């Protein structure tokens, strides 16, 4: 039972990370001007950290049969 609750919590967290990653993608796409280069670089670093978390969580789900 505890494992099911943790799975739901992890799935919710994964979904939030995926939404945040998509939001950053859109923000980066609309911020590409020379004056905002430093800001875009910071956004890209944030996006990469989020993507790393997403990949780690997906690996965890794959090992537990919780994908999808």
Phi, psi and omega in degrees: 000313178301320180297321178296319179294318178297322178298316179296320179295316179294320178298316178298318178297316178300316179297320177296319178296319179296319177296316179296322178297315178296321179297317178294322176304312180296317181296318178296318180298328181266357184249018186274083172222158184302321183292342182249018185301317180294320179296317179297320178298318178295319178297320180295321177295318177298315181299319179294319178298319179294317179299321177299319177294319179300313180299317180297318179293320179297321177298319178297316178296317180301321180290339181253002179071035184246018181289157175107000000 
